Amino acid sequence: MKDWWQINFPKGRQNLIITDANGYPVQIAYGEKGIGKPLILLHGLGSWSYNWRHIIEPLSKYYRVICFDAKGYGFSEKPLSRREENGHQVIELERIIQALCDEPPVIVAESLGALVSLALAGKSPHLIGRLVVMNAPIFTEKLPHWVMGILAQTPLEIIHTIDFLRLAYVFAPIVREVMAIERRRVLFDPSILTEEDVYWITYPFIEIPGTLVKVAEELQIAVKEIENFQAKKPNMLTNIQKNLCAIECPTLILWGDQDSWFPVSHGEKLHQHIPNSRFQILQNCYHDASTGAFKVVNAEIIKFLQDTNFC
């Protein structure tokens, strides 16, 4: 199958070296398309840049679209010799912005990526020009899916062994079928997920060692964070919620009306906490808005940016 990066970006897949939250150099995979003001696309947990396949081209007609794989995901580096600390994604997003943008960009982010962008916008408001968040786990009290729970409870040593033995590669057809089933469950119209989509969505898990380990590690961090939140111990989630009122940039909140992971009421509550925000419900949309409602998402983003004079 043709290289997805080469097809979608004029320069194909590029690599950026940043210093990660642990102080080590790490390689970040990214692509960019279009000219004008910078617009960064930030994916969710277990995903990579492919999740934005329906968003890149329409937005690149107006903006310089930058699409990157977060550390540990997709084609970016997966440092297995050191453990991650909670909040590392926020620090690394800030460093990616500083490396690739000469002015505050638009951030368009989904799910966990939306949470990370909200954290950065509250902590360093000057870094973001406009913010678009979709289906953010900002008020969640549990992991939304049973598979996430299994990965979060499995010792990393076992996950590492599974990864080292390349069992996902050996059982690739089964892995693809299981992930296809689960991906279709977060789409209002499951039939829009093609065989090519399944191939690329599962590609890092099957072909790139370390992906499963890093995703499991992020889930274990998330579980600990939720436990601390419920026990009213110091936690990052509470800090992000408290800083929502400090977000200065115009913010668009998009939410699937049938998102079973994070209900619409969470989006309404988020809207109430961010002073300069607007809230739009996406009809007939589950959790995966960037795939399941991409036409409406594209139109709403462009309208929002034009209304707020980001052009």
C-alpha positions in Angstrom: 0.0 0.0 0.0 1.3 3.5 -0.9 2.9 5.6 1.9 0.2 7.6 3.5 2.6 10.5 4.4 3.8 10.8 0.9 0.3 10.9 -0.5 -1.0 13.6 1.9 2.0 15.9 2.5 4.1 17.6 -0.2 7.3 16.7 1.7 6.0 13.4 3.0 6.9 12.5 6.6 9.3 14.8 8.2 11.1 14.4 11.6 11.6 17.0 14.3 13.9 16.5 17.3 12.7 18.1 20.6 13.7 17.7 24.2 11.0 15.7 25.9 9.7 16.1 29.4 12.4 13.9 30.8 15.1 16.0 29.2 16.1 13.6 26.5 16.1 14.2 22.7 13.2 12.5 21.0 12.1 12.3 17.4 8.7 13.5 16.4 7.1 12.5 13.1 5.0 15.2 11.3 3.7 16.4 8.0 2.6 19.8 6.8 0.4 21.1 4.0 -0.7 24.5 2.9 0.5 28.0 3.5 -0.6 30.8 5.9 -1.2 30.9 9.6 -0.2 27.7 11.4 -2.9 25.2 12.4 -1.8 22.1 14.5 -3.9 18.9 14.6 -3.5 16.9 17.8 -4.8 13.3 17.9 -6.2 11.2 20.8 -5.1 8.2 22.8 -4.0 5.2 20.7 -4.3 7.2 17.5 -1.9 8.9 15.2 -2.0 11.5 12.4 -4.1 9.2 10.2 -7.1 10.1 12.3 -7.1 13.5 10.6 -7.3 12.1 7.1 -10.6 13.9 6.3 -9.5 17.2 7.9 -6.1 17.9 6.4 -7.0 18.8 2.9 -9.9 21.1 3.5 -8.1 23.1 6.2 -4.9 23.3 4.1 -6.7 25.4 1.6 -6.8 28.2 4.2 -3.9 27.4 6.7 -0.5 25.8 7.1 -1.7 22.5 8.5 0.8 20.7 10.8 -0.1 17.1 11.7 2.2 15.3 14.2 2.3 12.0 16.0 2.8 12.5 19.8 5.7 10.8 21.4 5.1 7.1 21.7 2.4 7.1 19.0 2.3 6.4 15.3 5.7 7.0 13.6 7.2 9.1 16.4 9.9 7.7 18.7 9.0 5.3 21.5 11.6 5.5 24.3 11.0 2.2 26.1 13.9 2.5 28.5 12.3 5.2 30.6 8.9 5.7 32.1 6.7 8.7 31.4 5.4 11.2 34.0 1.9 12.6 34.0 1.7 15.8 32.0 4.6 15.1 29.7 2.3 15.6 26.7 1.7 19.2 27.7 5.4 20.0 27.9 6.1 18.3 24.6 3.2 20.0 22.8 4.6 23.4 24.0 8.1 22.5 22.6 6.6 21.3 19.3 4.8 24.6 18.9 7.9 26.6 19.7 9.9 24.5 17.2 7.4 24.7 14.2 5.5 27.9 14.7 6.6 31.6 14.6 3.3 32.8 15.9 0.6 31.3 18.2 -1.2 28.6 16.1 -4.7 27.2 16.0 -4.9 24.0 17.9 -7.5 21.5 16.7 -7.6 18.6 19.1 -9.7 15.5 19.8 -10.2 13.4 22.9 -7.0 13.1 25.0 -5.4 15.6 22.6 -8.1 18.0 23.5 -7.4 17.5 27.2 -3.7 18.2 26.6 -4.4 21.3 24.6 -6.8 22.6 27.3 -4.0 22.1 29.8 -1.5 24.1 27.8 -4.0 26.8 27.0 -4.8 27.3 30.7 -1.1 27.2 31.7 0.4 29.2 28.9 -2.4 31.2 27.2 0.0 33.2 25.1 1.1 30.1 23.1 -2.3 29.4 21.4 -4.1 31.7 19.0 -7.4 29.8 18.6 -8.5 26.5 20.1 -10.9 23.9 18.8 -11.6 20.9 21.1 -13.7 17.8 20.4 -15.1 15.3 22.9 -12.5 16.1 25.6 -12.1 13.8 28.7 -12.0 16.8 31.0 -14.7 15.7 33.5 -14.3 11.9 33.1 -14.4 9.7 36.2 -13.4 6.4 34.6 -11.7 4.9 31.5 -14.4 4.8 28.8 -13.6 1.3 27.3 -13.1 -2.2 28.7 -10.0 -2.8 26.5 -8.4 0.3 28.0 -9.1 -1.2 31.5 -7.4 -4.5 30.6 -4.3 -2.7 29.2 -4.2 -0.4 32.3 -4.3 -3.4 34.7 -1.7 -5.5 32.9 1.9 -5.1 34.1 4.0 -3.3 31.6 6.6 -6.1 31.7 3.9 -8.4 30.2 2.9 -5.9 27.6 6.6 -5.4 26.7 7.0 -9.2 26.2 4.0 -9.3 24.0 5.5 -6.4 22.0 9.0 -7.9 21.9 7.7 -11.2 20.5 5.8 -9.2 17.8 2.6 -11.1 18.6 0.5 -8.3 17.1 2.4 -8.9 13.9 2.0 -12.7 14.1 -1.8 -12.3 14.7 -2.2 -9.3 12.4 -5.6 -10.4 10.9 -7.1 -10.9 14.3 -5.7 -7.5 15.6 -7.1 -5.7 12.6 -10.5 -7.4 13.0 -10.8 -6.6 16.7 -9.7 -3.0 16.2 -12.1 -2.6 13.3 -15.0 -3.8 15.5 -14.1 -1.4 18.3 -13.5 1.6 15.9 -16.9 1.1 14.3 -18.5 1.2 17.7 -17.5 4.9 18.1 -19.0 5.8 14.7 -22.7 6.6 14.0 -22.3 5.1 10.6 -19.9 2.1 11.0 -19.9 1.5 7.2 -17.7 4.5 6.5 -14.7 2.8 8.0 -12.9 1.1 5.0 -10.4 -1.7 4.9 -7.8 0.8 4.0 -8.7 2.8 7.2 -8.4 -0.4 9.3 -5.0 -1.1 7.7 -3.6 2.3 8.6 -5.2 2.7 12.0 -3.7 -0.6 13.1 -0.3 -0.1 11.3 1.7 1.2 14.3 0.5 -1.5 16.6 1.3 -4.3 14.1 4.4 -2.9 12.4 6.1 -0.5 14.8 7.5 -2.1 18.0 6.9 -0.2 21.2 3.5 1.2 20.3 1.4 -1.1 22.5 3.8 -0.5 25.5 3.5 3.3 25.3 -0.3 3.2 24.9 -0.6 0.9 27.9 1.7 3.2 29.9 -0.4 6.2 29.1 -3.5 4.3 30.2 -1.8 3.4 33.5 -1.0 7.1 34.0 -4.6 7.9 33.3 -5.9 5.4 35.8 -3.7 6.7 38.6 -4.8 10.2 37.7 -8.5 9.3 38.0 -7.9 7.5 41.3 -6.2 10.6 42.7 -9.0 12.8 41.4 -11.6 10.6 43.1 -9.6 10.5 46.3 -9.1 14.3 46.2 -5.4 13.8 46.2 -3.1 16.2 44.1 -3.8 15.5 40.5 -3.4 17.1 37.1 -7.1 16.8 36.1 -8.2 19.1 38.9 -5.5 21.6 38.0 -6.7 21.7 34.3 -10.3 22.3 35.4 -9.2 25.1 37.7 -7.3 26.8 34.9 -10.0 26.7 32.3 -11.1 30.2 33.3 -7.5 31.4 32.4 -7.9 30.3 28.7 -7.8 33.6 26.8 -8.1 32.6 23.1 -11.4 32.2 21.3 -12.4 28.5 21.8 -14.7 26.3 19.8 -16.1 23.2 21.6 -17.5 20.5 19.4 -19.3 17.5 20.9 -20.9 14.4 19.4 -24.6 14.2 20.5 -24.3 10.5 21.0 -20.8 10.2 22.4 -21.1 7.3 24.9 -17.6 7.8 26.2 -18.0 11.5 27.4 -21.6 12.8 27.3 -22.7 16.1 25.9 -23.3 17.4 29.4 -19.5 17.5 29.8 -19.2 19.7 26.7 -21.9 22.1 28.1 -20.0 22.2 31.4 -16.7 22.9 29.6 -18.4 25.8 27.7 -19.5 27.3 31.0 -15.9 27.2 32.3 -14.2 28.9 29.4 -15.1 32.6 29.1 -14.5 33.2 25.4 -16.0 29.9 24.0 -18.8 28.7 21.8 -20.4 25.3 22.0 -21.7 23.3 19.0 -23.3 19.9 19.2 -22.6 17.5 16.3 -25.8 15.7 15.3 -25.6 11.9 14.7 -22.1 11.7 16.0 -20.4 9.4 18.4 -16.9 9.8 19.9 -14.8 9.8 16.7 -16.0 13.2 15.4 -13.0 13.7 13.1 -14.0 10.6 11.1 -17.8 10.3 11.8 -18.7 14.0 11.3 -15.8 15.3 9.3 -17.8 17.4 6.9 -19.6 19.3 9.7 -16.4 19.5 11.7 -14.5 21.1 8.7 -17.3 23.6 8.1 -17.5 24.6 11.8 -13.8 25.0 12.2 -13.5 27.2 9.1 -16.5 29.3 10.1 -15.2 29.8 13.6 -11.8 30.9 12.4 -13.2 33.3 10.0 -15.6 34.7 12.6 -12.7 35.3 15.0 -10.6 36.8 12.3 -7.9 34.2 12.2 -6.9 34.5 8.6 
